[in-house]
Amino acid sequence: MAGTIVHLLTAMLLYEEIDKRQGRYVFDSAYKPEKRYFVAGNICPDGIMARTNYERSMKLHTHFRDGIPDGSFDKEGMVSLFERRMLAFWKEHIEDEKEKPGLYLGYVTHMMTDEAFILKERPRFFERIAAIGLTQKDVETFIWFNKETDQVDFRLINENPILQEAYQILEQIEPYEIKGMITKDELTQSRQWILEHFFKEGHEVEETRYLWYRDMMQFVEKMKEQIMERLFTEEYLVFSNS
């Protein structure tokens, strides 16, 4: 999965485009996404990790991957299954989206970002780390992955001032839930952990070896363009300005 701050930066840049192009919902053009909910929605799927007695299967569920175990996402039929579930989730929560415009759309764009990351960026990491003899079957591979994901995230905060606005949004927003999926308490705990770990604690940024900062910046820019296209072609939003 993409790093937390990769998701936040993608959300901020996406919202700039949505706002500039006057995006409104296909289901009812009287509504448009709100920045605070959209940004918060983009960190919601991982909020399940705050659940008491958390297990990996719970995160697979919130990421529409029941029956799609790690390492099998690129197998035949898995992506289409994932995308059907994502669309079903959206349709199920249209009325909830009207209550907090942007929250569930942000959830969906988080999933679109993870989908592209798993298919395009993680393989690069695995190819590079294979040079020292590590594979997806080795625990040490994922120790490296988690460490370098954090290092990229810390550098993103240092070098992208727009993320300070994301911090303010997450600091000030009222509690929210993803109905039937992740509770208000769990999402509040998760949000507070993100604020503390990434924005308030001091971190010495180290150069990464296998997950490159340059790649992640390029990935975020690609996601901005690709997701904007998907939101239009898959009929989530309609835009007044091209």
N, C-alpha and C positions, 0 to 999 in steps of 0.2 A: 504494500500500500504506500501511497505517497505520504510524505511527511506532513505533520500538522500545519506548519507554516507555509509549505507549498500550497496546501488547500486554502489557507487564509489569503495568501497573495493572489492566487487564482481568483478567489471570490471577489476581492477588491477590484481587480482589473476587469473582471466580467461585469461587475455592477456598473462600473464607469461606462462600459459599452452599452449595456441595457438602458441606462438612464439617457445616454446621449442619443440613442436611437428610439427613445420613447417607447420602450417595450411594455406591452400590456398582455394580459392573459387571453388566450384563445377561448377559454371557457366563459369569459365575461370581460369585455374590454373596459368595463367600469373600474376594474381592479388593475393595479400594477404592483410589482414587487417593491418592498421597502428595504432599504439598505441594511438596517440593523437585523432584521429577521433573515435576510438572505445570507449575510455574513455568518450569523449564528448557525443557520442551517447547514453550512458547509463544514462545521465541526461536529455535527450531531451523530453521524453513524458510529464514530469511535467512542462516543460517550458511554456505550454499553460496558466498556472496560471498568467503569466505576461500580458496576453491580456487585453486590455481596456474593462471594463464592464464584466469581467470574471464571468462565471456561472459554476456550478458543471457539467452540461451536456456537457460542452466543454471538460472537463477532461475525462469524460466517452468516448467521441468520440476519443480522442487521445490514449486512452487505449483500443480501439476496443470493447467497451462495450455499444454501442448504443443498447437500448432495453434490457440491462442486468443491472438492477438497483442494488444499494447497497443491500446486504443481499440475493441476488438471484444467485450469481455466482456458488454455488454448486448445483443448481437445475438441473434437467435432461436436457441435450442438451446445456447448457450454455457454458461449457468448450469447447466442440467441435465447437460451433459457434465462440467463441473467437479465437480458434486456426486456424480455416479456415480463419478468417480475418487477423490474423497475417501472415499466409503464403501468402495470396493475397497481403498484403502490401509489403512483401519482393520481390515477383515477379514483382510487379509494379515498384519497385525502383532499380532494378538491374543495369540499366545504370547510375543512380545517385550514386550508391555504387562504381562504377568504378571511378567516379570523386573524391570521398572522401572515399577511402576504409576503412571501419570500422564504419562509421557513422550510417548507417542504420542497420548494424549487431548489433551494440551497442544498438540501439533502440529496436531491437528484443530481445536481452538478458535482457534488462530492463523488458520487458513484461513477459518473462519466469520467471524472479525473482519474479515479482509481483504476477503472477499466483500461484506459490508455496507458497508465503507468505500468500495470501488470503485463500488458502485451508488448510494450515498447521499451520501457526504461529498465525494469528489473532484469531482463535478459542481458543488457549491457553490463550491469553489475556482476552477474554470474559469469559472464565471459571474462571479465577482467580478473575476478578473484580466482578463476580457474588457473591462472598463471602461477599461483602458489599452492596448487593442488587441492583446493577446496571446492566442494560441490554443494548442491542444494540438500544433500543428505547429511551434511556436517553441521553440528551445532555452532561451531566457530564461525561459519559463514554468516549466520544470522546475528551473532554478536557483532561482527563487523558491520553488517547492514544497519542494525539499530543505532550503533554508534555514529556511523557516517550520515545517516538520515538526520540525526540530531545536529551534527556539525554543520550540515548544509542549512538546516533550519535556523541555527544561531546566526550564521553569516547573512542569511536572507533578512533577518531583523536588522542587523547592523547596516546593511547596504540599501534597504528599501524603506524610506521614510513613511510611505503610505501605510505601512504596517502599524505605525503608532496610532493611526485612526482606527484600525481594526482592534487594537488593544482597548481604546476608549469605548468602542461599541460593546465589546465583550464585558468590560468593566461595569458599564451602566445599564445594560439591558435587563429587563425584568425576567424572572424565571419562565421557562417554556418547556414543553414536552413534545415528544413525537408519539402521538396517540397509538396505543396498542403495541408499541415497540420499545421505547426508552422513557423512563419516568422523569418527572421534573427534578426530583432530588438527584438522580443519577447524572442528569445533564448539568445541573448546577455544580455538583462535585467535579465533574470532568472539566467544565469551563474554568472553575477556580484553579484547578491543577495546571491547566494550560497557561493561565495568566501568571501563576507563580513560577512554573518551571521555565517557560520560554522568555517571559518579559521582565520578571522581577529578580530572579536569581542571576548572579554574575557568572558568565561562562567565558573561558578562554577558547577562542575558535582555533581549531587545528585544520591543517590542510588534509583533505580526504584523498584516498588512494584509488578507490574503486567506484564510488558514487560521486560524480564530478559536479561541482557548483555550476560550471558553465552549461552543462547538460540540463540541469534543473531550471536555470533561467530560460533556456530555449524551450524547454518543455512547458513552462508556465505560459509563455507567449503563444505557443502552438495551441494550448488548451483554450486560451481566450478566443482564438479564431475558430477552432473546431467546435467548441461548445456553443458559441453564438450561432453557428450554422445549424447545429443539431436542435437547438431550442426553437428555431424557425421551421426547419424541415420536418421535425417530429411533432410540431404543433403544440408546443408548450406556450410560446409567446408569438405575438405578431408585432412588427415594428413599423412605426410611422416614418422614420428617417433611415435611409440605407447608408 
